[in-house]
Amino acid sequence: MTRYEKRAGRAQGGKRTMFDRTVISRLICVGLVAAVMLPAGRMLFPYVSHVLSGVQFQAIEAVVSATVGFGLSAIVG
């Protein structure tokens, strides 16, 4: 591939790397949400374990994590 073809590819929106800005921002959002939700879930579970089973609590935790993650991703990216 010549220099001209490389420049033309980049000018037309060609991808040089596998990770672009949106993927990196989403990974950062996942890391932030996991860093908050995992400890928070462990602290809250003893208080709600008599009402919810482990699977029910994990489902609620997954929905809240996904909602917070998508919201954070929309704000950041």
N, C-alpha and C positions, 0 to 999 in steps of 0.2 A: 504494500500500500504506500503510495507516495504521500509527501507532505500535504499536497493540495487535497487529496482525497480525505486525509485525516481532518484537515481544517473544515472541509465541506461537511463532513459527518458531524463535527461538533457544532457547526453553525446551524445545521438542520435539526438540532436537538438530539444528536447521537449520544448514547450513554457510554462514558468512559469507564466507570466503575460500577460495581454491583450495588453499592450502598449510595443512595442519594440523600438529599436533605430530609425528605419525608420519612424515609425508613429510619434514619438516625433519630429524628424527633419522636417517632412512635416508640422506638426502643427505649429512649429516655423516659417517656411517659409510663411505659410498662414497668420500668425499674422503680420509678417514684411511687407508683400505686402499690407495687408489691412491697416496697420498703415500709409503707404505712399500713397496708391491710393485713399483712401476716402477723405483726406483733399485736395490732388492734384486735384481730380475730381471736388470737390466743387469750388476750385479756378479757374479752367479752364472753367467750364460750362458757365459762363456769357459771355466769349469771343467768344465761338463757338455756342451759343444758337440761333443766328440768321441764322446760316447755317445748323445746325443739330437739329433734334427734340430730346426730352428727351430720347426716346427709342433708337434712333440711337446712341446717345452719350453713353448710358448705355451699349449697345452692344459692342462698341469700347472699352470702359473701361473694360468690362469683358474679352475681348480677350487679351488686353494688360496685365491685371492682371494675367490671366492664363499663358501667355507666360513668364512673369517675374517670376511667382511662380515656374513653371516647370524648368526654367533655374537655379534659385536659389537652388531648390531642387537637381538638377543634380550636381551642384557645391559642395554643402554641403554634400550630401549623397551618 
